[in-house]
Amino acid sequence: MDNTHSNTSSLDNKTVLAGVSPKKATKPLNIIGKCLKNRYLIESQIGSGGMSDIYRAKDLHLESAGISEPYVAIKVLLHQFSSIPEAKEILVKEARKTQQLSHPNIIRVYDVDSYEDFHFIVMEWLDGETLDQVIKRSKPVGVPFKGATILIQQIGEALAYAHKIGIVHTDLKPSNIILTRQGIIKIFDFGVARALQLNFDKYAVQHNEHSSPRSGFTPAYASYEQLEGDSPCATDEIVSFSCIIYELLSS
């Protein structure tokens, strides 16, 4: 299956995002067949989230260069958010945060751009399925222990790397993790990722980013402190990670 966000009506599976309120929902735009920036030809929609849709696109520049698999994933801000500065800021923030992360178990982000009324992120194309799909497929006994251990180790290594350089995901959950056909874990959707204040200097001028009211989490995977409204930190991710481990082993 193709990489995708899972659709669900349950609040527990949805990211709670403070500080961004969409305008009245409008009819979804059909952009299949549209070419963004005269480069990215949208071929199909592969997923949908609270603020964006994800598409498979052909990179015409790569195709003209003779690349055999000239595909990318395009994350496009939903139309009702396109005129909201805070929503565009979150999209740019996701791209910049993820571009700082160079790890085999974290998705690569190539670019963030705008075209007409579309605001989008260009990411590596992944052939696989989200971890929540793997979990659902493994019911009722869970993923075999040996296989689950391999997945858990990859997730742990990605998180340890991100935390080491001062970035916490804040919304870690199975639907934000892809398992490729090659058995490689890829964590994505750092849209509300937070920069940790490592080596904090209380006398330094603070950036607005650290005190921004915009934060996001999914209640079912959130720590008590997140639910109480505290600022996210690396220890919150231990709770999320533990939930994922439990789900993998038990479905």
C-alpha positions as CSV (number, residue, x, y, z in Angstrom):
1,M,0.0,0.0,0.0
2,D,1.1,3.6,-0.5
3,N,2.2,5.8,2.3
4,T,-0.8,7.7,3.8
5,H,-2.4,9.2,6.8
6,S,-5.2,7.0,8.2
7,N,-8.7,8.6,8.2
8,T,-10.7,8.2,11.4
9,S,-13.6,9.9,13.1
10,S,-12.3,9.2,16.6
11,L,-10.9,12.2,18.4
12,D,-8.3,10.0,20.1
13,N,-6.7,9.5,16.7
14,K,-6.7,13.2,15.7
15,T,-4.2,15.8,16.4
16,V,-5.4,18.5,18.8
17,L,-4.0,21.8,17.5
18,A,-4.3,25.0,19.5
19,G,-4.1,28.4,17.9
20,V,-5.4,27.5,14.4
21,S,-9.1,27.7,13.5
22,P,-10.1,27.0,10.0
23,K,-12.7,29.0,8.1
24,K,-15.9,27.3,7.2
25,A,-15.0,24.1,5.5
26,T,-15.2,24.3,1.7
27,K,-15.7,21.6,-0.9
28,P,-12.3,19.8,-1.3
29,L,-10.4,20.8,-4.4
30,N,-9.6,18.1,-7.0
31,I,-6.0,18.8,-8.0
32,I,-5.4,15.4,-9.7
33,G,-3.7,16.2,-13.0
34,K,-2.5,19.7,-11.8
35,C,1.2,20.6,-12.3
36,L,2.6,22.6,-9.4
37,K,5.5,25.0,-10.3
38,N,5.6,23.4,-13.8
39,R,7.4,20.5,-12.1
40,Y,5.2,18.4,-9.8
41,L,2.4,16.6,-11.7
42,I,-0.2,15.4,-9.2
43,E,-1.1,11.8,-10.0
44,S,-3.2,10.6,-7.0
45,Q,-4.3,11.4,-3.5
46,I,-2.8,8.9,-1.0
47,G,-3.8,10.4,2.4
48,S,-5.6,13.0,4.3
49,G,-5.0,14.7,7.6
50,G,-6.5,17.4,9.8
51,M,-4.8,20.3,7.9
52,S,-3.5,18.8,4.7
53,D,-3.8,16.2,2.0
54,I,-1.0,14.1,0.7
55,Y,-0.5,13.2,-3.0
56,R,1.8,11.1,-5.1
57,A,3.4,13.3,-7.8
58,K,5.8,12.9,-10.7
59,D,8.8,15.2,-10.6
60,L,9.1,16.1,-14.2
61,H,12.7,17.4,-13.7
62,L,13.7,14.0,-12.4
63,E,11.9,12.3,-15.2
64,S,13.7,14.4,-17.9
65,A,17.0,13.5,-16.2
66,G,16.2,9.9,-16.8
67,I,15.5,8.8,-13.2
68,S,13.5,5.6,-13.3
69,E,11.4,6.3,-10.3
70,P,10.8,10.1,-10.5
71,Y,8.1,10.2,-7.7
72,V,7.7,12.4,-4.7
73,A,5.1,12.9,-2.0
74,I,3.4,16.3,-1.9
75,K,1.7,17.5,1.3
76,V,-0.7,20.3,0.4
77,L,-2.4,22.6,2.9
78,L,-6.2,22.2,2.8
79,H,-7.9,25.1,0.9
80,Q,-9.7,26.4,4.0
81,F,-6.4,26.9,5.7
82,S,-4.6,28.5,2.7
83,S,-5.3,32.1,3.8
84,I,-4.5,31.5,7.5
85,P,-1.0,32.7,8.3
86,E,-0.6,30.4,11.3
87,A,-1.4,27.4,9.2
88,K,1.2,28.3,6.6
89,E,3.7,28.9,9.4
90,I,3.1,25.4,10.7
91,L,3.7,24.0,7.3
92,V,7.0,25.9,6.9
93,K,8.0,25.0,10.4
94,E,7.4,21.3,9.6
95,A,9.6,21.5,6.6
96,R,12.4,23.3,8.4
97,K,12.4,21.0,11.4
98,T,12.4,17.9,9.3
99,Q,15.2,19.2,7.0
100,Q,17.4,19.5,10.1
101,L,16.9,15.7,10.7
102,S,19.2,13.5,8.7
103,H,18.5,10.0,9.8
104,P,17.6,6.8,7.9
105,N,14.4,6.4,9.9
106,I,13.1,9.9,9.4
107,I,11.4,11.0,6.2
108,R,13.4,13.4,4.0
109,V,11.9,16.7,3.1
110,Y,13.2,18.3,-0.1
111,D,11.4,21.6,-0.3
112,V,8.5,23.8,0.9
113,D,6.9,26.2,-1.6
114,S,3.7,27.9,-2.8
115,Y,2.0,28.0,-6.2
116,E,-1.1,30.0,-6.8
117,D,-3.2,29.3,-3.6
118,F,-1.5,26.1,-2.9
119,H,1.1,25.8,-0.1
120,F,3.0,22.5,0.0
121,I,5.9,20.4,1.2
122,V,7.8,18.1,-1.2
123,M,9.0,14.9,0.5
124,E,10.6,11.6,-0.5
125,W,8.2,9.0,-1.9
126,L,7.8,6.0,0.2
127,D,6.2,2.7,-0.9
128,G,4.7,1.2,2.2
129,E,2.0,1.4,4.8
130,T,1.5,3.3,8.1
131,L,2.1,1.5,11.3
132,D,-1.6,1.8,12.3
133,Q,-2.4,-0.2,9.2
134,V,0.2,-2.8,10.2
135,I,-1.3,-3.0,13.7
136,K,-4.9,-3.4,12.3
137,R,-3.7,-6.1,9.9
138,S,-2.1,-8.0,12.9
139,K,-5.2,-8.3,14.9
140,P,-6.0,-10.1,17.2
141,V,-2.6,-11.4,18.3
142,G,-0.3,-8.4,17.4
143,V,2.9,-8.3,15.4
144,P,5.2,-11.3,16.2
145,F,7.8,-10.3,18.9
146,K,10.9,-10.7,16.7
147,G,9.5,-8.5,14.0
148,A,8.1,-6.0,16.4
149,T,11.5,-5.7,18.1
150,I,13.1,-4.6,14.8
151,L,10.5,-1.9,14.3
152,I,10.7,-0.7,17.9
153,Q,14.5,-0.4,17.7
154,Q,14.3,1.7,14.5
155,I,11.7,4.1,16.1
156,G,13.8,4.4,19.2
157,E,16.9,5.2,17.3
158,A,15.1,7.9,15.3
159,L,13.7,9.5,18.5
160,A,17.1,9.4,20.3
161,Y,18.7,11.1,17.3
162,A,16.0,13.8,17.1
163,H,16.2,14.5,20.9
164,K,19.9,14.6,20.8
165,I,19.9,17.5,18.4
166,G,17.0,19.2,20.3
167,I,13.8,18.4,18.5
168,V,10.8,16.6,19.9
169,H,8.0,15.4,17.5
170,T,5.1,16.1,20.0
171,D,2.6,14.0,18.0
172,L,4.1,10.6,17.7
173,K,1.6,7.9,16.8
174,P,1.3,4.9,14.5
175,S,-0.3,6.9,11.7
176,N,2.7,9.2,11.6
177,I,5.1,6.2,11.1
178,I,5.6,4.4,7.8
179,L,6.9,0.9,7.3
180,T,8.3,0.6,3.8
181,R,8.3,-2.6,1.7
182,Q,12.0,-2.9,2.5
183,G,11.2,-3.1,6.3
184,I,12.5,0.4,7.0
185,I,10.7,2.6,9.5
186,K,10.2,6.3,8.5
187,I,8.8,8.8,11.0
188,F,7.1,11.8,9.4
189,D,4.7,14.7,10.1
190,F,6.8,17.0,12.3
191,G,4.2,19.7,11.7
192,V,4.0,20.7,15.4
193,A,7.5,19.5,16.3
194,R,9.1,21.6,19.0
195,A,12.7,22.7,19.4
196,L,14.0,21.8,22.8
197,Q,15.8,24.5,24.7
198,L,19.1,22.7,25.2
199,N,21.8,24.7,27.1
200,F,19.1,27.1,28.1
201,D,20.3,30.6,28.9
202,K,17.8,32.4,31.1
203,Y,19.4,35.8,30.4
204,A,19.2,35.4,26.6
205,V,16.5,37.0,24.5
206,Q,13.9,34.2,23.9
207,H,12.5,33.4,20.5
208,N,8.8,33.5,20.1
209,E,8.8,29.9,18.9
210,H,9.5,28.6,22.4
211,S,6.5,30.4,23.9
212,S,4.1,29.9,21.0
213,P,0.6,28.8,22.1
214,R,0.4,26.5,19.0
215,S,1.0,22.9,20.0
216,G,-0.4,19.6,18.9
217,F,-0.9,16.1,20.3
218,T,-3.2,13.1,19.9
219,P,-5.0,12.5,23.2
220,A,-4.6,8.7,23.1
221,Y,-0.8,9.0,22.9
222,A,-0.3,12.0,25.0
223,S,1.2,12.2,28.5
224,Y,-0.7,13.5,31.5
225,E,1.4,16.7,31.3
226,Q,0.4,17.3,27.7
227,L,-3.2,16.8,28.5
228,E,-2.9,19.4,31.3
229,G,-1.5,21.9,28.8
230,D,2.2,21.8,29.7
231,S,4.8,22.5,27.0
232,P,5.9,19.3,25.3
233,C,9.3,17.8,26.1
234,A,11.3,14.6,25.2
235,T,9.9,12.7,28.2
236,D,6.4,13.0,26.8
237,E,7.6,11.0,23.8
238,I,8.4,8.1,26.1
239,V,4.6,7.8,26.8
240,S,3.8,7.9,23.1
241,F,6.5,5.4,22.3
242,S,5.3,3.1,25.1
243,C,1.7,3.2,23.7
244,I,3.0,2.3,20.2
245,I,5.0,-0.6,21.6
246,Y,2.0,-1.9,23.4
247,E,-0.2,-1.6,20.3
248,L,2.4,-3.4,18.1
249,L,2.6,-6.4,20.5
250,S,-1.1,-6.6,21.3
251,S,-3.0,-4.9,18.5
